């Protein structure tokens, strides 16, 4: 049984307007991850690109996001969180629109890289802003953030499929328009936050990885993201479905991500604790990816397994993010940047590696490797028991702190 209290705490959905403004922008930002999934085959066909070339849309976006994570703290500690959010949103608006006007796969890949810089500035800072501004304690803030992630991942593929059914350019213009709305909401509703007393250095996130607990959790997340983005980035090709059908498949997947991020993960963590929840979750995800590897050419099995994978992705996102933000002694924005840097490297390289592996071997191999990386993640996680126990103690203290004002007012 986890040391986390199972008692009632403030609802993660009772928040100031500014938190919902940032959460809305998070929803749209995370749409960008799954938005291109339904149009990958269409882009491949329309621009005469190989699947491995098309998967560079994920690789350029996520690898650049990973590297740019290293500068997010440096930027936000100098211009403030609100203006960092605004800068990230502006970059996403501009580069997603430019991607929609692109004449070639190479230019789309380049503009997705620029999009990734904006994404890094926004993602790392938005998590810090929500944690700092949300009511109901740290755990409630993380649940709200993961709810935004899950909703964005769920809606993104459906929107991508519907707009992509008209033109593969449509989803890019759609993100640009929605992010413009998010930018306006951020400008109007989010108040400038005080700048930290100490400015973050460019190397602080890398120095933070010297902490064994943070490094271990980050490497585990790298392994997990390798499997996650192998499925997300390459599974659409063997499904043989149209844009709208692919949109519905990944919307089903995203809905499970959202539901288990918000409801399943907290219950499992209270019932079994962080370590056992993560071990079981990674093992079940490995089994699911193994099913995808064996039955890759059987669309009904492939579609079902991809949708079911949303359960394990949702649980992992919430439990791991909470643990990462409490496992090390560094400031939470620095921990977020360090963690994002490592995990997005795995997510970015996996789709491109999958395409190349298929070209040189067969379509099953990338998914077998994805299942193997999850087992490697379990092995890495097993070296961090002491740090996971400490994260539980910190989170339990946060829950008690959030409950005390409610108890005092009754």
N, C-alpha and C positions, 0 to 999 in steps of 0.2 A: 504494500500500500504506500502510495506517495505521501510525503510529508505535506504536500499542498493541501490546504484546507478545502473541504468540499462545501463550505458554507456559502451563503449568498453574499454577493458583492454587487457593486454598482453595475448596471447594464453597460456593456461596451457600446451600445447604440444611443446612450444618453450623453451627447457631447455638445460642445460649443459649435457655432456655425463655422468657424474657421477650420475646425477639424474635419467637418463634412466637406468643406471646399477642397481641402487637400486630399481627402479620401476619394472624392469624385475624380480629381485629376489622376489619382492612383489607378482607379478603374480604367480610365481611358489609356493611361500609360501601359498598363498590363494587357490591354486589348492588343497592343502592338506585337506582343509575343506570339499570340495564336492567330492574329489577323491574317498573316500571310500563308498559314497552313493550307486553307482550301484552294489557294490560287497557285501553289507551287507547281502542280502539273500543267496548269494553263500557261504560266510564265515559261516553263520549259518548252512547251509546244510553240507558243507565239514568238519567242525570241530564239528558237533553235538552240537551246542550251541543254547540256547534260544535267541529270539530277545532281551530280556533285557540284556543278557550277551554280545551280539554283540554291543548294543548301548553303552557299556562301552568304546568302541573305541573312541566315541565322549567325554564321560565323563572324562576319564583319561586324554585325550589330552587337553580339554578345562579347566578343574578345575586346572590342574597343570599349564597350561598357565596363568590362573588368579592369582594363588599364586606367580608364578615366576615373574609376572609383578612388584611385590613389590621390587624386587632386581635389576630391569633393570637400574634404575637411579643410584643406588649405584655402579653398575659395570661400566656403561659408563662414569661416572664422574671420574673414576679412571684409566681406560685403554683407554678411548676415544671412540667415536662413531664408527669409522671404525673397530676397533678391536672387539668391541661388536657385530657388524654385522657379522664379520667373525666367531666369536665364536658361535653365534646362527646358522649360516649356517652349520658349521662343525657338530654341534650336530644333526641338521635335516638330513644331509647326512648319518651320522652313524646310527641313530636310525630308520630312514625309511628303510634303507637296512636291518637292523637286524629284523624289523617287517616282511619283506618279507621272511626271512628264518625261521620264527617261526613255531614250531610244534603244538602249542595250542593257544586257545583264550586267556588264562591267560598271556602268554608271549607276544602276540601282544599288549594286553592292557598295559602291563608294558613298552614295547618299545614305545608305543604311548605317555606314560607319559614323557619319556625322550625326545621325539620329541617335546612335549609341552614346555619344558624348553627352547629348542632352539628357538621355535616359539615365546615365550615371549620376549627373548632377541632381536630377529630380528624385530618383529612387532613394539614394542614400540620405538626402536631406529630408524627404517627406517622412521617412520612418522616424528620424530624429524629431521632427516637428510634431508628429502625432503622439509620440511617446511623451514629449515635453508638455503638450497642450491638452491631452485627453484627460477626462475625468474617469474615475473608476480604477485607477492604478495601472501599473505597467502591463500586467497580463491582459487587461481589457483593451489597452491600446494596441497590443500585438494582435489580438483577435480581430479588432477592427481593421487593422492594416491587412491581415491575411484575408479578411472578408472582401476587401476591395480587390486584392489580388485575384481571389477566386472568381469574383463577379466579372472582372475584366477578362480573365482567361476564358470564362464561360461565354460571354457575349461576343468577344473578339472573333472567334471562328464563325459564328452565325452571321455577324455583320460582314465579315470577309467573304463568306460564301454568297450572301445575297448581292453584295456590291460586285463581287467577282464574277457573278453570273452575267452581269451587264458588260463589264470590262475588267481585266486584271488590274487596271489602273485605279479603279474605283475605291478599293480599300485604303490605298495610300492617301487619296484626297479626303476620305472619310475621317481618318485619324487626324489629319491636319485641321479639319474643321472642328472636330470635337476638342482637340487640344487647345484651339483658340478660345473656345468657350471656357475650358478649365483655366486658361491663363487669365481671362477676365474675372472669373470667380476668385482666383488667388489674389489678384490685385485689389479687389473690392473687399474681400472678407478676411483675409489673413493679415494680422497686425505684425509689424516688424518686431522681431524678438531681440533681446539684448545680445550683443556680441560677447563671446566668451572672454574671460580675463586673459587667457593665454591663447595665442594664435597657434593653430595646428600647423606643424611642419609637413613638408611634402613626404618625408620618409616615415612619419609617425605610424601610418597603417602597416608598413613593412616591419617596423620595430615592434609593433603590437603582436605580430606573429611569432615573436620569440616566446610569448606565453604559451606553454604547452597545451593548455586547455583550449585556447582559441585556435591554435594551429591544428590540433586534432579534430575539432569540430569542423573547421574549414576544409580540411582534407577529406573528411567523411562526406561533406556536402559536395565537394568536387566529384567524388565517385558517384554519388547519387545523381548529380546533375548530368553527368556523362550518360547515364542510362535514360534519364528523363528526356533530354534533348535528342538522343538517338531515336526515341519513340516519336517525339513531337516533330522532329525535323525530317525523318525518313519514312515513317509508317504511311503517310498519305500516298506514296508512289505505288506500293503493291496493292493498295485497296482498290484501285481502278474505278473510283467514283468521280462524279462531277463535282463542281465547286459547291453547290448548295447541299448535296448529300454529305460531302466532307465537312461542311459547316455544321450540320446537325450532329455528325459523329463527335466532333471535337467540342461542340456545345454540351452534349451529354457528359463527356469527359470533364469539361470545365465545371459543370454544375456539381459533380461529385467532389471536385477539388474544393469548391466553395463550401459545400455542406460539411465536409469532414475537416476543413480548416477551422470553421466556426464552432461546430457542435461536437464532432467526433473526437478531435484532438484534445480539447480540454477534458472531456470525460475520460478518455483513455489515460491521460497523464495523471488525473486524480486517482484513478483506479489502480494503475500499475506502476506509476513513476516514470521518469524520463527515460532511464536506461532500458527497461524492459519494453516500453512502448516503441522506442527507436529500433531495438534489435528485431522485434517481431515485425514491425512495419517494413524495415529494409529487407528482411527475409521473404515476406509475402510479395513485396514488389519484385524481388529477384525471380520468384516463381512465375509471376505474371509476365515478366519480360522473357523468361525462358519459354513460356507458352507462345509468345509472339515469335520467338526465334524458330520454334519447331513448326508452327503452322502459319508462317509468313505468307504463303501462297494460297491460303484458304480464307478468303475475305470475311465470311461470317465469324470465324474464330478470331481473326485479327481485329475486326471491329469491336467485338465484345471485350477482348482483352485490353484494348486501348482504352475503352470507356471505363472498365474496372480499375485500370491503373490510376484514375483520378482519385480514388479512395486513398491510396497510399501516398500520392503526391500531396494531397491536402493535409493529411496527418503530419507528414514529414515537415512541410513548410512551417506550420505553426510551432510544433514542439522544438524543432531545431532552431528557429529564429529566436524563440524565447530563451533557449539555453545559451545561444551564442551571445546574446545581449547581457547575460548575467554571469558568464563563465570566466570573464577576465576582468582585471582591475582597471582597464583603460576606459576613457570616456566612451559613451555609447556610439556617438557618431564615428569615432575612430574604429571601434570594434566592427560597426556596420560596414565601413569602407574596406577594412582588411578582409572580412568574411566575404563581401561581395566580389572583391578582386579574385580570390581563390576560386570560389564556386562558379563564377561566370566564365572563367577560363575553361573549365570542364564543359560547361554548357555550350560554349562557342565552338570548341574544337570538335565535339562529338558529331554533329550533323555532317560536316565536311569529311571527317574520317569515315563515316558510314558510307558516303557516296563513293569514296575512293576504294574502300574495302569491297563494295559490291562490284565495282569495275574490275577488280583483280581477283576476286574469289567468287562469292555468290551472295544472294540477297539475305541469307540467314545469318551470316557471320557477324555483322554489326550488332545484332540483337543478342547473340550468344556472348559477345564481348560486354555488352551492356549489363547482362545478368551477372557476369563475372566481376565487373566493377562494383556492383552492389555488395557482393560477398567480400570484396576487398575493403569496402567501406565499413562493413561489420567488424572486420579484423582490426581496422584502425580505431574504430570507436571503442573497442574493448580495452584500449590502453588508457581510457579517460574516465574511469569509474569515479575517482576521487573528485574530479572537476564537475561531473554530472551531479554528484551528491551535493556539492557546494551550490550549484545552480538551483537545485531544489530548495535548499535552505533559504537562499536569497529570495526566490519567488514566493515561498511561504511567508516570509516576512513582509513582502510587498502586499500580499493578499490581506494579511492582518492589518496593515497600515491603511488599506483602502476601506476595510470594514469598520474600523474604529469610529470615523466620523458619523457613519450611518447609525452605529449602536448608540453613540452619544446623543444623537438627535431624537431618539425614540423615548 
